[in-house]
Amino acid sequence: MKTIEQLGTAIRTRRKQLQITQKELAMTCGTGLRFIVDLEKGKPTCQIGKALQVMKALGIVIETTLLGSDATGGKRL
């Protein structure tokens, strides 16, 4: 993923796969419904801590790769 919009799309897709409403997800994660809506829309000012909570609840894992890494020598964090 390279953009917040892509992250939002991934979160929305996973939530729908699990057949969870935005309201149910918000209650499970202890966030407001507005936060979930904004996160799924790719709002760039969403708090990363809350976003990570939502992703954890949905079973989404993030892997990071250092910029400029190639397939043979890149390091994954």
C-alpha positions as CSV (number, residue, x, y, z in Angstrom):
1,M,0.0,0.0,0.0
2,K,1.3,3.4,-0.9
3,T,-1.6,5.7,0.0
4,I,-4.0,6.3,2.8
5,E,-6.8,5.7,0.3
6,Q,-5.5,2.2,-0.4
7,L,-5.4,1.5,3.3
8,G,-9.0,2.7,3.7
9,T,-10.1,0.5,0.8
10,A,-8.4,-2.5,2.4
11,I,-10.0,-1.9,5.7
12,R,-13.5,-1.4,4.1
13,T,-13.0,-4.6,2.0
14,R,-12.0,-6.7,5.0
15,R,-14.8,-5.3,7.2
16,K,-17.3,-6.2,4.5
17,Q,-15.8,-9.7,4.1
18,L,-16.4,-10.2,7.9
19,Q,-19.9,-8.9,7.5
20,I,-19.4,-6.2,10.2
21,T,-21.1,-2.8,10.1
22,Q,-19.1,0.4,10.5
23,K,-21.0,0.9,13.8
24,E,-20.1,-2.6,15.1
25,L,-16.5,-2.1,14.2
26,A,-16.4,1.3,15.9
27,M,-17.9,-0.2,19.1
28,T,-15.4,-3.1,19.0
29,C,-12.4,-0.8,18.6
30,G,-13.6,1.9,21.0
31,T,-13.6,4.5,18.3
32,G,-16.4,6.7,17.0
33,L,-18.4,5.8,13.9
34,R,-17.1,9.0,12.3
35,F,-13.5,7.8,12.7
36,I,-14.3,4.5,10.8
37,V,-16.1,6.4,8.0
38,D,-13.1,8.8,7.7
39,L,-10.6,6.0,7.8
40,E,-12.3,4.0,5.1
41,K,-12.5,7.1,2.9
42,G,-8.7,7.6,3.3
43,K,-8.8,10.8,5.3
44,P,-5.1,11.7,5.7
45,T,-5.4,13.1,9.2
46,C,-6.7,9.9,10.9
47,Q,-4.8,9.0,14.0
48,I,-2.3,6.1,13.4
49,G,-2.9,4.5,16.8
50,K,-6.6,4.2,16.2
51,A,-6.1,3.0,12.7
52,L,-3.7,0.3,14.0
53,Q,-6.4,-0.8,16.5
54,V,-9.0,-1.1,13.8
55,M,-6.6,-3.1,11.6
56,K,-5.8,-5.4,14.5
57,A,-9.5,-6.0,15.1
58,L,-9.9,-6.9,11.4
59,G,-6.8,-9.2,11.3
60,I,-4.9,-6.9,9.0
61,V,-1.1,-6.9,9.3
62,I,1.2,-4.3,7.9
63,E,4.7,-5.1,6.7
64,T,7.1,-2.3,5.9
65,T,10.0,-2.2,3.4
66,L,12.7,0.4,3.4
67,L,12.4,2.7,0.4
68,G,15.1,2.0,-2.3
69,S,15.3,-1.6,-1.2
70,D,15.5,-4.2,-3.9
71,A,14.3,-7.7,-3.9
72,T,17.7,-9.2,-3.2
73,G,18.9,-6.9,-0.4
74,G,15.9,-5.1,1.0
75,K,15.2,-5.4,4.7
76,R,11.7,-5.9,6.0
77,L,10.8,-4.4,9.3
